[in-house]
Amino acid sequence: MNNHPIGVFDSGVGGTSIWKAINELLPNESSIYLADSINAPYGPKGKEAITNLCIKNTELLLGNGCKLIVVACNTATTNAIGYLRNNYNVPFIGIEPAIKPAALQTKTKAVGILATQGTLSSELFSKTSGKFANNINVVEQVGEGIVNLIESGKLYSEEMTALLITYLQPMLNANIDYLVLGCSHYPYLIPQLIELLPEHVTIIDSGEAVARQTKAVLKQNDLLNFKNPKSEHLFYTNGKLNVMQQILDTDYTVQYLDF
């Protein structure tokens, strides 16, 4: 199993931000990435619908021999990872908003979180936030429309700028000093966020933490690939090929797959 690929799936192209962090830390590992763009965003969908989409993605990756699966979607993690871990015999790595480091490090006692409705309303996020951010002013903002713009190739657009200004203003009014990105699409907003936020605001995403956890779990399960340095990476989307190719920004070919 050691030379089998890591599986990664997301409700679109955003999870490639997680894939990039994993690939940088684990260059020997091969991977298969699924972008379920036709169903993006997962956020507004109910728990049952989200779980069913995750089952579909998981079974496709397992059918292609994946030894571990990274759920590179906050909404999918918070709503379905418990089910996946209970029903499939491979390790799963999830991703959830990094509210803990923000709550522990804030000096203004105010942090912002930009996430999907599905993440912010989930039981897992409520539990994590309640545990670490009890005495902190957490300014929650649903990033409605952001994923759709990214999936449509409008990452840098007037519509995106207008949305971000609207969503950030309540956080700035609350004097946040940390902004937590609670969706794997959102790290691609960082260049724009840096321009819109005061210098003292630190932006936190989960990519590096997920990569470190992936390495740790592979090691615990004796699944690290030491023998084959020639890694292979396959990228599939049921959405727009050009959008994913631009976001991925590598020489790897993106293939269309009807799933």
C-alpha positions as CSV (number, residue, x, y, z in Angstrom):
1,M,0.0,0.0,0.0
2,N,2.9,2.4,0.6
3,N,3.2,3.4,-3.1
4,H,-0.6,3.8,-3.5
5,P,-1.9,7.4,-3.9
6,I,-3.3,9.8,-1.3
7,G,-6.9,10.7,-2.2
8,V,-8.0,14.3,-1.9
9,F,-11.5,15.6,-2.6
10,D,-13.3,19.0,-2.3
11,S,-16.5,20.6,-3.5
12,G,-14.4,22.2,-6.3
13,V,-11.0,23.6,-6.9
14,G,-10.4,25.1,-3.5
15,G,-9.0,22.0,-2.0
16,T,-6.0,22.3,-4.3
17,S,-4.7,24.8,-1.7
18,I,-4.6,21.8,0.7
19,W,-3.1,19.5,-2.0
20,K,-0.3,22.0,-2.6
21,A,0.7,22.0,1.1
22,I,0.6,18.2,1.2
23,N,2.7,17.9,-1.9
24,E,5.2,20.3,-0.6
25,L,5.7,18.4,2.6
26,L,5.4,14.9,1.1
27,P,7.0,15.1,-2.4
28,N,7.4,11.3,-2.6
29,E,3.6,10.7,-2.3
30,S,1.4,10.2,-5.4
31,S,-2.1,11.6,-5.3
32,I,-5.6,11.7,-6.9
33,Y,-7.6,14.9,-6.6
34,L,-11.3,15.1,-7.2
35,A,-13.0,18.5,-7.7
36,D,-16.8,18.1,-7.3
37,S,-17.4,21.5,-8.8
38,I,-20.8,20.6,-10.3
39,N,-22.1,20.4,-6.7
40,A,-20.2,23.4,-5.3
41,P,-20.6,24.9,-2.9
42,Y,-21.5,22.2,-0.3
43,G,-22.2,24.8,2.3
44,P,-25.9,25.5,1.7
45,K,-26.7,21.7,1.4
46,G,-28.1,19.8,4.3
47,K,-26.1,17.2,6.3
48,E,-27.6,14.2,4.5
49,A,-26.9,15.6,1.1
50,I,-23.3,16.5,2.0
51,T,-22.7,13.0,3.5
52,N,-24.0,11.4,0.3
53,L,-21.7,13.5,-1.9
54,C,-18.8,12.5,0.4
55,I,-19.7,8.9,0.1
56,K,-19.7,9.2,-3.7
57,N,-16.2,10.9,-3.7
58,T,-14.8,8.5,-1.2
59,E,-15.9,5.4,-3.1
60,L,-14.4,6.8,-6.3
61,L,-11.1,7.4,-4.7
62,L,-11.1,4.0,-3.0
63,G,-11.9,2.4,-6.3
64,N,-8.7,3.9,-7.6
65,G,-6.6,2.4,-4.8
66,C,-6.1,5.4,-2.4
67,K,-4.5,4.5,0.9
68,L,-5.7,7.6,2.8
69,I,-8.3,10.2,2.0
70,V,-8.0,13.9,2.8
71,V,-11.4,15.6,3.0
72,A,-10.2,19.0,1.8
73,C,-13.4,20.7,2.5
74,N,-14.5,22.3,5.8
75,T,-18.2,21.7,5.2
76,A,-17.6,18.1,4.3
77,T,-15.4,17.5,7.3
78,T,-17.7,19.1,9.8
79,N,-20.8,17.3,8.5
80,A,-19.6,13.9,7.3
81,I,-16.1,12.8,8.5
82,G,-17.6,10.9,11.5
83,Y,-19.7,8.8,9.1
84,L,-16.7,8.2,6.7
85,R,-14.4,7.1,9.5
86,N,-17.1,4.7,10.8
87,N,-17.8,3.1,7.5
88,Y,-14.6,2.9,5.5
89,N,-11.4,1.1,6.5
90,V,-8.8,3.8,5.5
91,P,-7.5,6.8,7.5
92,F,-9.3,10.1,6.9
93,I,-7.8,13.5,7.4
94,G,-10.3,16.3,7.9
95,I,-10.1,20.1,7.8
96,E,-11.8,22.5,10.1
97,P,-11.4,26.2,10.8
98,A,-8.3,27.0,12.8
99,I,-10.2,28.8,15.5
100,K,-8.0,27.4,18.3
101,P,-4.7,29.2,17.4
102,A,-6.6,32.4,16.7
103,A,-8.4,32.3,20.1
104,L,-5.2,31.5,22.0
105,Q,-3.1,34.2,20.3
106,T,-5.5,37.2,19.9
107,K,-4.6,40.3,21.8
108,T,-7.7,42.3,20.9
109,K,-9.9,39.4,22.1
110,A,-11.7,39.5,18.7
111,V,-11.2,37.2,15.8
112,G,-13.0,36.9,12.5
113,I,-14.0,33.8,10.7
114,L,-15.0,33.6,7.1
115,A,-16.6,30.3,6.3
116,T,-19.6,28.6,4.6
117,Q,-23.0,28.3,6.3
118,G,-22.5,24.5,6.4
119,T,-19.4,24.9,8.5
120,L,-20.5,27.6,10.8
121,S,-23.8,25.8,11.6
122,S,-22.2,22.4,12.2
123,E,-22.0,20.6,15.5
124,L,-18.2,20.2,15.2
125,F,-17.5,23.9,14.7
126,S,-19.8,24.8,17.5
127,K,-18.0,22.3,19.8
128,T,-14.5,23.6,18.8
129,S,-15.5,27.3,19.1
130,G,-17.2,26.7,22.4
131,K,-14.1,25.0,23.8
132,F,-11.4,27.5,22.8
133,A,-13.2,30.8,22.2
134,N,-15.5,31.2,25.1
135,N,-14.1,34.5,26.2
136,I,-13.4,35.8,22.7
137,N,-15.6,37.9,20.4
138,V,-15.8,35.6,17.3
139,V,-17.2,37.5,14.4
140,E,-18.7,34.9,12.1
141,Q,-19.3,35.7,8.4
142,V,-20.9,33.4,5.8
143,G,-18.9,33.8,2.6
144,E,-22.0,33.5,0.4
145,G,-21.1,33.8,-3.3
146,I,-17.3,33.5,-2.9
147,V,-17.0,29.8,-3.9
148,N,-19.3,30.4,-6.9
149,L,-17.1,33.3,-8.2
150,I,-13.9,31.2,-7.8
151,E,-15.5,28.2,-9.6
152,S,-16.6,30.6,-12.4
153,G,-13.0,31.9,-12.9
154,K,-13.8,35.3,-11.2
155,L,-11.3,35.2,-8.4
156,Y,-10.0,38.6,-9.3
157,S,-13.1,40.5,-10.2
158,E,-15.1,43.6,-9.1
159,E,-17.8,41.3,-7.7
160,M,-15.2,39.6,-5.5
161,T,-13.8,42.8,-4.2
162,A,-17.2,44.1,-3.4
163,L,-18.1,40.9,-1.5
164,L,-14.9,40.9,0.5
165,I,-15.3,44.6,1.5
166,T,-18.8,43.9,2.7
167,Y,-17.8,40.8,4.6
168,L,-14.8,42.2,6.3
169,Q,-16.3,45.5,7.5
170,P,-18.1,44.0,10.6
171,M,-14.8,42.3,11.6
172,L,-12.9,45.5,11.3
173,N,-15.5,47.3,13.3
174,A,-14.9,44.6,16.0
175,N,-11.2,45.3,15.9
176,I,-10.1,41.7,15.0
177,D,-6.4,40.9,14.9
178,Y,-6.9,37.4,13.4
179,L,-8.9,36.3,10.4
180,V,-9.6,32.5,10.2
181,L,-10.3,31.2,6.7
182,G,-12.9,28.4,7.1
183,C,-13.1,27.1,3.5
184,S,-10.4,25.6,1.4
185,H,-11.3,27.9,-1.5
186,Y,-10.5,31.0,0.6
187,P,-6.6,30.8,0.7
188,Y,-6.7,31.9,-2.9
189,L,-8.2,35.2,-1.6
190,I,-5.1,35.9,0.6
191,P,-3.5,38.4,-1.8
192,Q,-6.7,40.4,-1.9
193,L,-7.3,40.1,1.8
194,I,-3.8,41.4,2.5
195,E,-4.6,44.6,0.6
196,L,-8.0,45.0,2.3
197,L,-6.9,44.3,5.9
198,P,-4.8,46.4,8.3
199,E,-1.2,45.1,8.7
200,H,-1.8,43.9,12.3
201,V,-4.5,41.4,11.2
202,T,-3.0,37.8,10.8
203,I,-4.6,35.5,8.3
204,I,-4.8,31.8,9.3
205,D,-5.6,28.9,7.0
206,S,-5.3,25.2,7.6
207,G,-3.2,24.0,4.8
208,E,0.1,23.4,6.6
209,A,-1.6,21.9,9.6
210,V,-3.5,19.4,7.4
211,A,-0.2,18.5,5.6
212,R,1.5,17.8,8.9
213,Q,-1.4,15.7,10.1
214,T,-1.4,13.8,6.9
215,K,2.3,12.9,7.3
216,A,1.7,11.9,10.9
217,V,-1.2,9.6,10.1
218,L,0.7,8.0,7.2
219,K,3.7,7.4,9.6
220,Q,1.4,5.9,12.3
221,N,-0.1,3.5,9.8
222,D,3.2,2.6,8.2
223,L,2.0,4.0,4.9
224,L,4.7,6.6,4.0
225,N,6.3,6.1,0.6
226,F,10.0,6.0,0.9
227,K,10.8,3.7,-2.0
228,N,9.4,5.4,-5.1
229,P,10.5,9.1,-5.5
230,K,8.7,9.4,-8.8
231,S,5.3,10.6,-7.6
232,E,2.3,10.8,-10.0
233,H,-0.6,13.2,-9.6
234,L,-4.0,12.9,-11.2
235,F,-6.5,15.7,-11.2
236,Y,-10.2,15.3,-12.1
237,T,-13.1,17.8,-12.2
238,N,-16.7,17.6,-13.2
239,G,-16.6,21.4,-13.7
240,K,-14.6,23.8,-15.9
241,L,-11.2,22.5,-16.9
242,N,-9.7,25.9,-17.5
243,V,-10.7,27.2,-14.1
244,M,-9.0,24.4,-12.3
245,Q,-5.9,24.5,-14.5
246,Q,-5.5,28.2,-13.7
247,I,-6.0,27.7,-10.0
248,L,-3.7,24.7,-9.9
249,D,-1.0,26.7,-11.7
250,T,1.2,23.6,-12.4
251,D,2.2,21.6,-15.5
252,Y,-0.2,18.8,-14.4
253,T,-3.1,18.1,-16.7
254,V,-6.6,18.4,-15.4
255,Q,-9.0,15.8,-16.8
256,Y,-12.8,16.0,-17.0
257,L,-14.6,13.2,-15.2
258,D,-18.4,12.8,-15.0
259,F,-18.9,11.8,-11.4
